[in-house]
Amino acid sequence: MLLSLSFWLTLIFFLFILGITFWGMKRTSDINDFFLGGKTLGPWILAISYGTAYFSAAAFIGFAGKLGWQYGLNVLWISLGNTVLGGCLAWLVLGKRTRSMSRNLNVMTMPEFFAERYDSQKMKAVSAVIIFVFMIPYSASVYQGLTYLFESTFRISFEAALLIIMVMTGIYIIAGGYQAVARIDFFLGIVMFTGAILMVFFLVSHFGGWTNVVEQVNNLHRERSALPAGEPLAIPKAPWFILPSLVFMTSFGVWGMPQMVHKYYAIKEERQIVRGAIVTTVFAAFVVGAAYFVGSMCQLTAPEFLPLDGNELVFDRLVPDFLSLYLPPVLMAVILLLVLSASMTTLASLVLVSASAVSIDLYKGYFNPKASSGQMLFLMRCLSGFFILASFVVAVGKISWIVTLMSVSWGAIAGSFMAPFLYGLFWKRAAKAGAYAGMFTGLILSNGLFFTWLAVYGKEAASALSPVFASAAMIVPFATLPIVSFFSKPPSAEIVNKAFRRRSEEEDV
């Protein structure tokens, strides 16, 4: 029954998306329409698009399963950080200034922002390469997280599930652009929001109510934490600073992620920012809260049904197997759509930003400044397809450490961009040399720490500390950039005046 119901719901789901894709395709005539939706989108669409880009299947499957098992209900600190810091505060702090400065500098992407704010076309090229290289493993982790659930529901191979997702995502991105993506994100966001509430409500009811669930999860977590290392159900011991690092990495990391900042460029009116912050906060509170709460509830899985590979627990299968065991077929079909929605929306954001890094920032910005809008639109569509295919190839390798894969990617991108972006927005003295220093400090730290630890102590030790390495890569550039800026040539008055100019109401509209 589940297979039949899931198939028909998924088919209807895909047909609806194809309809929106066709609508968006007819309204996409140039690169501005394709990448920013013509800057005509309202706060509800943008806010939910932000939320759906934030939370992917990797959060529901990889992060929620492993971290819920390891930290029990303490994992909810991550959802609180994501909601308050990554959602509400990000909108309120970054939205207005990003929107205003992107219009003053006439930019559409983060690499373009760096080029104009710091007067360096080479910085545009460097940042574009960083985006394209490190977005591929991030995207692959999103694919992989979804296919575990897709595979267990439809009983089809990992590769077949991956191919279906890749083709469907590719169609609506390549054909419809952001005009279609943002509206599909809105629709899929409603599916995610509804599915998350239903999932938690049913599971809590099944296990005897909130009080009983909290008590059982805490008791089981305490018992398994006391088990000796080597026992299949033993909770892995972790230093106290890992959880705060996870909160910091996943909450503040989005402040420097191009696919998230992209949403602020597309804001139609400044007054929409507060409304966008409220919608994002409510959406995040329910969706990410549900994901991590269910991850902690995996402790309640009957021991004989826990996914073991020899003597090791398979963390990436905890959530899919738990849901398959305890949800009725109708709701399991809805949850499949929830996770499918989470993945497709995140993939869409990653693909658009990665394709723009090569087409807008490298090709037009560095090699062919006279490229026409039609040429750019064609190139964006081709590169979107290439990026999806490249992510598919990486995901087929079945890299088992989803959490680590995401941590390394987040650390490299957010570590490279967060300090140059935030200082560029708010500090007039931020200089080109300082921005370069901050960018390379973050990039070198994120990769250097991880791969050094990997070579010396092995995969398990490096994976355990990957959130710490990512957090360090985000923090250290905030000291590097101002120090180097103070001892280097300041930005020209012309650039500073242009970037920080207050816009009139007529211009703003």
Residue pairs with C-beta under 8 A, 6 or more apart in sequence:
1 329
2 153
2 329
2 332
2 333
3 153
3 154
3 155
5 329
5 330
5 333
6 153
6 154
6 329
6 332
6 333
6 336
7 154
9 333
9 334
9 336
9 337
10 333
10 336
10 337
10 340
13 191
13 337
13 340
14 168
16 187
17 168
17 172
17 184
17 187
18 171
18 172
20 172
20 176
20 180
20 183
20 184
20 187
21 171
21 172
21 175
21 176
21 180
21 184
22 175
22 176
23 176
23 179
23 180
23 183
24 172
24 175
24 176
24 177
24 179
24 180
24 181
24 183
25 175
25 176
25 177
25 180
27 33
27 38
27 179
28 34
28 176
28 177
28 179
28 180
28 377
30 373
30 374
30 376
30 377
31 108
31 360
31 373
31 376
31 377
31 380
32 38
32 39
32 108
32 373
33 177
33 178
33 179
34 177
34 178
34 179
34 377
34 380
34 381
35 108
35 109
35 177
35 178
35 352
35 356
35 360
35 380
36 108
36 178
36 262
36 265
36 266
37 177
37 178
37 179
37 181
37 182
37 266
38 179
39 265
39 266
39 267
39 268
40 268
41 49
41 182
41 266
41 267
41 268
42 268
42 272
43 267
43 272
43 273
43 275
43 276
43 279
44 186
44 275
44 279
45 182
45 183
45 185
45 186
46 182
46 263
46 266
46 267
46 272
46 276
47 91
47 275
47 276
47 277
47 278
47 279
47 280
47 283
48 185
48 186
48 189
48 190
48 279
48 280
48 283
49 181
49 182
49 185
49 186
49 189
49 263
49 345
49 349
50 87
50 91
50 260
50 263
50 276
50 280
51 87
51 189
51 279
51 280
51 283
51 284
51 287
52 185
52 188
52 189
52 192
52 341
52 342
52 345
52 346
52 349
53 185
53 259
53 260
53 263
53 345
53 346
53 348
53 349
53 350
54 82
54 86
54 87
54 254
54 260
54 284
54 288
54 346
55 82
55 192
55 284
55 287
55 288
55 291
55 342
55 346
56 142
56 145
56 342
56 343
56 345
56 346
56 347
57 142
57 145
57 146
57 149
57 339
57 340
57 342
57 343
57 346
58 141
58 142
58 144
58 145
58 346
58 402
58 403
58 406
59 145
59 288
59 291
59 342
60 145
60 291
60 319
60 338
60 339
60 342
61 145
61 146
61 148
61 149
61 316
61 319
61 320
61 339
61 402
62 141
62 144
62 145
62 315
62 316
62 402
62 403
62 406
63 78
63 250
63 291
63 292
63 295
63 402
63 403
63 406
64 75
64 291
64 292
64 294
64 295
64 319
65 295
65 298
65 315
65 316
65 317
65 318
65 319
66 295
66 315
66 316
66 318
66 403
67 75
67 78
67 246
67 292
67 295
67 403
68 75
68 292
68 293
68 294
68 295
68 296
68 297
68 298
68 299
68 318
68 319
69 235
69 295
69 296
69 298
69 299
69 313
69 315
69 318
70 235
70 236
70 238
71 243
71 296
72 217
72 218
72 221
72 296
72 299
73 214
73 217
73 218
73 221
73 293
73 296
74 243
75 292
75 295
75 296
76 289
76 292
76 293
76 296
77 243
77 247
78 243
78 246
78 247
78 250
78 251
78 288
78 292
79 284
79 285
79 288
79 289
79 291
79 292
79 293
80 247
81 247
81 248
81 250
81 251
82 250
82 251
82 284
82 288
83 281
83 284
83 285
83 288
83 289
84 251
84 281
85 251
85 252
86 250
86 251
86 252
86 253
86 254
86 255
86 284
87 277
87 280
87 281
87 283
87 284
88 277
88 278
88 280
88 281
90 254
90 255
90 260
91 273
91 276
91 277
91 280
92 273
92 274
92 277
93 255
94 255
94 261
94 264
94 425
95 264
95 267
95 273
95 276
95 277
96 270
96 273
97 425
97 426
98 261
98 264
98 265
98 425
99 264
99 265
99 267
99 270
99 273
100 270
100 502
100 503
100 508
101 113
101 117
101 424
101 425
101 499
101 500
102 108
102 113
102 264
102 265
103 503
103 507
103 508
104 498
104 499
104 500
104 501
104 503
105 112
105 113
105 116
105 117
105 498
105 499
106 116
107 113
107 115
107 116
107 265
108 265
108 356
108 360
109 258
109 262
109 265
109 353
109 356
109 357
109 360
109 361
110 127
110 131
110 258
110 261
110 262
110 417
110 421
111 123
111 124
111 125
111 127
111 128
111 131
111 258
111 357
111 360
111 361
111 365
112 124
112 360
112 361
112 365
113 421
113 424
114 120
114 123
114 124
114 127
114 420
114 421
114 424
114 435
115 121
115 123
115 124
115 361
115 365
116 495
116 499
117 424
117 430
117 435
117 491
117 495
117 499
118 420
118 424
118 430
118 431
118 432
118 435
118 491
119 432
119 491
119 492
119 495
120 432
120 435
120 436
121 365
121 366
123 432
123 435
123 436
123 439
124 361
124 362
124 365
124 366
125 361
125 362
125 365
125 366
126 439
127 357
127 361
127 416
127 417
127 439
128 357
128 358
128 361
128 362
128 365
129 357
129 362
130 412
130 413
130 416
130 417
130 439
130 443
131 258
131 353
131 354
131 357
131 413
132 354
132 357
132 358
132 387
134 408
134 409
134 412
134 413
135 259
135 350
135 353
135 354
135 357
135 387
135 409
135 413
136 354
136 387
136 390
136 391
136 394
137 394
137 405
137 408
137 409
138 350
138 405
138 406
138 409
138 410
138 413
139 347
139 350
139 351
139 354
139 387
139 388
139 391
139 394
139 395
140 391
140 392
140 394
140 395
140 397
140 399
140 405
141 395
141 399
141 402
141 405
141 406
141 409
142 343
142 346
142 347
142 350
142 391
143 162
143 165
143 166
143 343
143 347
143 391
143 392
143 395
144 162
144 316
144 395
144 398
144 399
144 402
145 316
145 339
145 343
145 402
146 161
146 165
146 339
146 340
146 342
146 343
147 158
147 161
147 162
147 165
147 395
148 316
148 317
148 320
149 319
149 320
149 323
149 335
149 336
149 339
150 156
150 161
150 164
150 165
150 336
150 340
151 157
151 158
151 161
152 317
152 320
152 321
152 324
153 324
153 332
153 333
153 336
154 161
158 396
158 398
159 396
162 392
162 395
162 396
163 392
165 340
165 343
165 344
165 347
166 388
166 389
166 391
166 392
168 344
169 344
169 347
169 348
169 351
169 388
170 384
170 385
170 388
172 180
172 181
172 184
172 344
172 348
173 180
173 181
173 347
173 348
173 351
173 352
173 384
173 388
174 381
174 384
174 385
175 381
176 184
177 352
177 380
178 266
178 352
181 345
181 348
181 349
181 352
182 266
184 344
184 345
184 348
185 345
185 348
188 341
188 342
188 344
188 345
189 283
189 341
189 345
191 334
191 337
191 338
191 341
192 287
192 338
192 341
192 342
193 283
193 286
193 287
194 334
195 334
195 335
195 337
195 338
195 341
196 286
196 287
196 289
196 290
196 291
196 338
197 286
197 290
198 331
198 334
199 290
199 294
199 323
199 327
199 331
199 334
199 335
199 338
200 290
200 293
200 294
202 327
202 328
202 331
203 213
203 294
203 297
203 326
203 327
204 210
204 213
206 326
207 213
207 216
207 297
207 300
213 297
213 300
216 299
216 300
217 296
217 297
217 299
217 300
220 299
220 300
221 235
221 296
221 299
224 233
224 234
224 235
224 299
225 234
225 235
225 237
227 233
227 234
227 235
228 234
229 237
230 311
232 306
232 308
232 311
232 312
232 313
233 303
233 306
233 313
236 464
238 464
241 468
242 464
242 465
242 467
242 468
245 467
245 468
245 470
245 471
246 467
248 467
248 471
248 474
249 407
249 410
249 411
249 414
249 467
249 470
249 471
249 474
250 410
252 414
252 418
252 474
253 410
253 411
253 414
253 418
253 470
253 474
254 260
254 414
255 261
255 414
255 418
255 421
255 422
256 413
256 414
256 415
256 416
256 417
256 418
256 419
256 421
256 422
256 474
257 410
257 413
257 414
257 417
258 353
258 357
258 413
258 417
259 349
259 350
259 352
259 353
260 349
261 421
262 349
262 352
262 353
267 273
267 276
269 508
269 509
270 508
294 319
294 322
294 323
295 318
295 319
297 322
298 318
298 319
298 322
300 322
301 318
301 321
301 322
301 325
302 325
305 321
305 325
306 313
306 318
306 321
307 313
307 314
307 317
307 318
307 321
308 314
314 400
315 403
316 400
316 402
323 332
323 335
324 332
327 335
347 388
347 391
350 387
350 391
351 384
351 387
351 388
352 384
354 383
354 387
355 380
355 383
355 384
355 386
355 387
356 380
358 379
358 383
359 376
359 379
359 380
359 383
360 376
360 380
363 371
363 376
363 379
364 371
364 376
371 379
399 405
401 459
401 463
403 463
403 466
404 462
404 463
404 466
407 466
407 467
407 469
407 470
408 446
408 447
408 450
408 466
408 469
408 470
410 470
411 442
411 445
411 446
411 447
411 450
411 466
411 469
411 470
411 471
411 473
411 474
412 442
412 443
412 446
412 447
412 473
414 442
414 470
414 473
414 474
415 441
415 442
415 443
415 445
415 446
415 470
415 473
415 474
415 477
416 439
416 440
416 442
416 443
416 446
416 473
416 477
417 439
417 442
418 442
418 474
418 477
418 478
419 438
419 439
419 442
419 474
419 477
419 478
419 480
419 481
420 430
420 435
420 438
420 439
420 477
420 481
422 478
423 430
423 434
423 435
423 438
423 478
423 481
423 482
423 485
424 430
424 435
424 499
427 482
428 491
428 496
428 500
429 482
429 485
429 486
429 490
429 491
430 481
430 482
430 485
430 491
431 484
431 485
431 488
431 489
431 490
431 491
432 488
432 489
432 491
433 484
433 485
433 488
433 489
434 480
434 481
434 482
434 483
434 484
434 485
434 486
434 488
435 481
435 485
436 484
437 477
437 480
437 481
437 483
437 484
438 477
438 478
438 480
438 481
438 484
439 477
441 473
441 476
441 477
441 480
442 473
442 474
442 476
442 477
443 473
445 469
445 472
445 473
445 476
446 469
446 470
446 472
446 473
449 465
449 469
449 472
449 473
450 462
450 465
450 466
450 469
451 462
453 461
453 462
453 465
453 469
454 462
